[in-house]
Amino acid sequence: MSDKDVTKEDKLGIIASHIRNIKVNKFNLELTILEEEASTSPNEADITSINAQIAVYNSKMSALEAKYTAVQAE
């Protein structure tokens, strides 16, 4: 399968799917932080770790959004 077998619309759909998955995962992490903060003794190390994971998701989302824009311009 060559690149020519994957249409522009296919590429945009695949990228959009990845972006959506990242948004879902990020939302799950935000809920995990909310739950942790609601506990009687929140674990700050866990919250810090989760925030780091969210930062990674934000970076990935930015890269995918840039790729989406580039594919749109093709």
C-alpha positions in Angstrom: 0.0 0.0 0.0 1.5 3.3 -1.0 0.7 6.8 0.2 -1.4 7.3 -2.9 -3.8 4.6 -1.6 -4.6 6.8 1.4 -6.8 9.7 0.3 -6.6 13.1 1.9 -10.0 12.5 3.5 -8.7 9.2 4.9 -5.7 10.9 6.4 -7.8 13.7 7.9 -10.1 11.1 9.4 -7.3 9.1 10.9 -5.6 12.2 12.4 -9.0 13.4 13.8 -9.5 10.0 15.4 -6.1 10.2 17.1 -6.9 13.7 18.3 -10.2 12.5 19.7 -8.5 9.6 21.5 -6.0 11.9 23.1 -8.8 14.3 24.2 -10.7 11.3 25.8 -7.5 10.1 27.5 -6.8 13.6 28.7 -10.3 14.0 30.1 -9.9 10.7 32.0 -6.8 12.0 33.6 -8.5 15.3 34.5 -11.2 13.2 36.2 -8.5 11.2 38.0 -7.1 14.4 39.4 -10.5 15.5 40.5 -11.1 12.2 42.3 -7.6 12.4 43.9 -8.1 15.9 45.1 -11.5 14.9 46.6 -10.0 12.2 48.7 -9.3 12.8 52.3 -5.5 12.8 51.8 -4.6 13.6 48.1 -1.4 12.1 46.9 0.5 15.1 45.5 3.1 12.8 43.7 0.2 11.2 41.8 -1.3 14.5 40.9 2.1 15.8 39.7 2.6 12.6 37.6 -0.9 12.9 36.1 -0.3 16.6 35.3 2.9 15.6 33.5 0.9 13.0 31.4 -1.6 15.7 30.6 1.3 18.0 29.4 2.5 15.1 27.1 -1.1 14.8 25.7 -1.2 18.5 25.0 2.1 18.3 23.1 0.8 15.3 21.1 -2.4 17.1 20.3 -0.5 20.2 19.1 1.6 18.0 16.8 -1.4 16.2 15.4 -3.3 19.5 14.9 -0.4 20.9 12.9 -0.3 17.7 10.8 -4.1 18.0 10.3 -3.6 21.6 9.0 -0.8 20.5 6.8 -2.8 17.7 5.2 -5.7 20.0 4.7 -3.4 22.3 2.7 -2.3 19.5 0.4 
